[in-house]
């Protein structure tokens, strides 16, 4: 018997008018739901521009706790109204710690839990180590009303270990909210295709559909002008792109039969033939020294 899920990727531009950003994000969710989407992904840190090109202490004021967070409450209400699952990215403050985090909201509006970004980048345009502690939740997968869903956040998407860990926990769809675009140190570098192919490989190697949502538009920081290229996409369980955006605001949808994918995944034997006892080097930094 088929067990289908319709997923959506969205993308939009962000300004320092947070209220307008939230209204725009809600409008995209409503559009996706009207098209039949049951699990809808918004981009990383969509409440504001991507503030990480600069190291400015005042931006810590953007962070809020997970509990009683008004943005999470707003999208929880929206999820309940529309009967959709919403992974919601936000800047989290937890006492003296700060995280690039995501709340998974189920279709009845209940927050199922929290994921904190595990891999934190640091480079021109992406000074995230100034703002975010490394995540301490481990990789998270949730049983939702519409399927068992796993999430990573932006830089996590470059690491096959993240996708494999989510798949091993039974994730039926992978979601990656993202903020990626220009590389200030090399204006000629365009990472778009590399970015997509990396995640397509995760989908193919794990035989799990994947949804990636990026932001669009130009954002002027003090350190750099960032141009976000969009290119949000949805890949099927073979890694093929089945929907792809360009550089404008967009809502993408695709439908997958999770039972059929599960059967195909089992028949391929990827998980049957794994040899975890041989993967010790993955627990090291240099390929041989196990960290205490």
C-alpha positions in Angstrom: 0.0 0.0 0.0 1.3 3.4 -0.9 2.2 5.9 1.8 2.8 9.2 0.2 4.2 12.5 1.4 4.3 15.8 -0.5 7.2 18.0 0.5 8.0 21.6 -0.3 11.1 23.7 -0.6 10.7 27.5 -0.4 13.1 30.4 -1.0 12.9 34.2 -0.4 14.9 37.3 0.1 15.2 38.8 3.6 15.6 42.4 4.9 16.0 44.0 8.4 12.2 44.3 8.5 11.7 41.1 10.5 7.9 41.4 10.6 7.9 41.5 6.8 10.2 38.5 6.6 7.9 36.5 8.9 4.8 37.5 6.9 6.5 36.5 3.7 7.6 33.1 5.1 4.0 32.5 6.3 2.7 33.4 2.8 5.1 30.8 1.2 4.0 28.1 3.7 0.3 28.9 2.8 1.1 28.7 -0.9 2.9 25.3 -0.4 0.1 23.9 1.7 -2.5 25.0 -1.0 -0.5 23.0 -3.4 -0.8 19.9 -1.2 2.5 20.0 0.7 2.5 18.3 4.0 6.1 19.0 5.1 7.3 22.5 4.2 10.9 23.8 4.5 11.8 27.4 5.1 15.4 28.6 4.7 18.0 29.1 7.5 17.6 32.0 9.8 14.8 33.6 7.8 13.7 36.1 10.4 16.6 38.5 9.4 19.4 38.9 6.9 22.2 36.4 7.3 24.2 38.4 9.8 27.3 36.2 10.0 29.7 38.1 7.6 30.3 40.5 10.5 31.4 39.9 14.1 29.1 42.3 16.0 28.1 41.7 19.6 24.8 43.5 19.1 23.6 40.6 16.9 23.5 38.4 19.9 20.4 40.3 20.8 18.6 38.5 18.0 18.8 35.2 19.8 15.8 33.9 21.8 15.2 30.8 23.9 13.4 27.8 22.5 10.7 27.9 25.2 8.1 30.7 24.7 9.7 31.8 21.5 7.2 34.0 19.6 8.4 33.0 16.1 8.1 29.3 17.0 4.6 29.9 18.5 3.5 31.7 15.4 4.6 28.9 13.1 3.2 26.3 15.4 -0.2 27.9 15.1 0.2 28.0 11.4 1.2 24.3 11.3 -1.9 23.4 13.3 -4.2 25.5 11.1 -2.9 24.0 7.9 -2.1 20.4 9.1 1.5 20.6 8.0 4.9 19.8 9.5 7.3 22.8 9.7 11.0 22.6 10.5 11.7 26.2 11.7 15.2 27.6 11.8 16.0 30.2 14.5 18.9 31.8 16.5 18.7 30.2 20.0 19.9 31.5 23.3 20.3 29.0 26.1 21.7 30.8 29.1 25.2 31.8 28.1 25.2 29.5 25.0 24.0 30.4 21.5 23.0 28.0 18.8 22.0 27.9 15.2 18.9 25.8 15.9 15.8 24.3 14.4 12.4 23.5 16.0 10.5 20.6 14.5 6.8 21.4 14.6 4.3 18.6 14.0 1.1 19.0 12.0 -1.0 19.5 15.2 1.2 22.5 16.1 3.2 20.7 18.8 7.0 21.3 18.9 8.5 17.8 18.8 12.0 19.0 19.8 15.1 20.9 19.0 18.1 20.3 16.7 21.3 22.4 17.1 23.6 22.8 14.1 26.5 20.4 14.5 29.1 21.7 12.0 29.9 25.4 12.4 31.7 27.1 9.5 34.2 29.9 9.8 35.5 31.8 6.7 35.0 35.0 4.7 31.3 35.8 4.7 30.5 33.0 7.1 31.8 33.9 10.5 29.5 31.6 12.4 31.9 30.5 15.0 31.7 34.0 16.5 28.0 33.5 17.1 27.2 29.8 17.5 28.3 27.1 19.9 28.7 23.6 18.2 25.5 21.8 18.5 25.1 19.3 21.4 21.9 17.5 20.4 23.4 15.0 18.1 21.6 14.3 14.8 17.8 14.3 15.3 15.0 12.4 13.5 11.4 12.8 14.4 8.2 10.8 13.9 5.7 13.3 12.5 2.2 13.1 11.3 3.5 12.8 7.7 6.6 10.6 8.1 9.9 10.2 9.9 11.9 13.3 9.1 15.6 14.2 9.7 17.2 17.6 9.5 20.6 19.1 9.1 21.4 22.9 8.9 23.4 24.4 6.1 27.1 23.5 6.7 25.9 20.1 8.0 24.8 19.3 4.4 28.4 19.0 3.2 29.1 16.1 5.6 28.0 12.6 4.5 28.2 11.5 8.1 25.3 13.7 9.0 23.1 12.3 6.3 24.1 8.7 7.0 23.4 9.1 10.7 20.0 10.5 10.0 19.3 7.6 7.6 20.5 5.0 10.1 17.9 6.5 12.6 15.2 5.8 10.0 14.8 9.2 8.4 12.5 8.9 5.4 13.1 12.4 4.1 16.1 14.7 4.7 15.6 18.5 5.1 18.4 21.1 4.9 17.6 24.8 5.5 20.5 26.9 4.1 22.1 30.3 3.6 24.8 30.0 0.9 25.9 32.3 -1.9 28.9 34.3 -2.9 32.4 33.7 -1.6 33.9 37.1 -0.7 37.5 35.8 -0.9 37.0 34.7 -4.5 34.2 36.5 -6.5 34.7 34.1 -9.4 33.8 31.0 -7.3 30.2 29.7 -7.8 29.5 26.8 -5.4 25.9 26.2 -6.6 26.4 23.1 -8.6 28.9 21.6 -6.1 26.4 22.4 -3.3 23.6 20.6 -5.1 25.7 17.6 -6.1 26.9 17.0 -2.6 23.3 16.7 -1.3 22.2 14.7 -4.3 24.9 12.2 -3.3 23.5 12.0 0.2 20.1 11.2 -1.2 21.5 8.6 -3.6 23.8 6.9 -1.1 21.1 6.6 1.5 18.1 6.2 -1.0 16.2 8.9 0.9 14.5 12.0 -0.8 16.0 15.3 0.2 14.7 18.9 0.4 17.1 21.9 0.4 15.9 25.6 0.9 18.3 28.4 0.3 17.8 32.2 0.5 18.0 34.6 -2.4 19.0 38.3 -3.1 21.8 40.6 -2.1 22.5 41.5 1.5 25.0 44.2 2.4 27.1 43.6 5.5 30.1 45.7 6.7 32.5 42.9 5.8 31.0 41.9 2.5 28.1 42.1 0.1 26.6 38.6 0.0 24.7 37.4 -3.0 22.6 34.3 -2.3 21.9 32.2 -5.3 18.8 30.3 -4.4 18.8 27.1 -6.4 16.6 25.4 -3.8 15.7 21.9 -4.9 14.1 18.6 -4.1 15.9 15.3 -5.0 14.4 11.8 -5.2 15.8 8.7 -3.6 18.2 8.2 -6.5 19.6 11.7 -6.1 17.9 13.1 -9.2 16.6 16.6 -9.0 12.8 16.5 -9.4 12.2 20.2 -8.7 14.6 23.2 -8.8 14.3 26.9 -8.3 16.4 29.6 -9.9 17.2 33.0 -8.3 13.7 34.3 -7.6 11.2 33.6 -4.9 9.8 30.2 -5.3 7.8 27.3 -3.9 8.6 23.8 -5.1 6.7 20.6 -4.4 7.2 16.9 -5.0 5.4 13.8 -3.9 7.1 10.5 -2.9 5.8 7.1 -2.0 7.7 6.3 1.2 6.7 2.6 1.2 8.0 2.1 -2.3 11.2 3.9 -1.5 11.6 1.8 1.7 11.2 -1.4 -0.3 13.7 -0.3 -3.0 16.2 0.8 -0.3 16.0 -2.6 1.3 16.5 -4.4 -2.0 19.6 -2.5 -2.8 21.3 -3.7 0.3 23.2 -0.5 1.2 22.3 -0.8 4.9 22.5 -4.7 4.9 26.1 -4.6 3.6 27.5 -1.9 5.8 30.6 -2.8 7.8 30.6 -0.5 10.9 33.5 -2.4 12.4 35.7 -1.1 9.6 34.8 2.5 10.0 37.0 3.4 12.9 38.9 6.1 11.0 35.7 8.1 10.9 36.0 8.6 14.6 39.3 10.3 14.2 40.6 13.6 12.7 43.8 12.2 11.1 42.6 8.8 10.1 44.3 6.9 12.9 44.2 8.6 16.3 41.0 8.0 18.3 40.1 11.0 20.3 39.6 10.4 24.1 
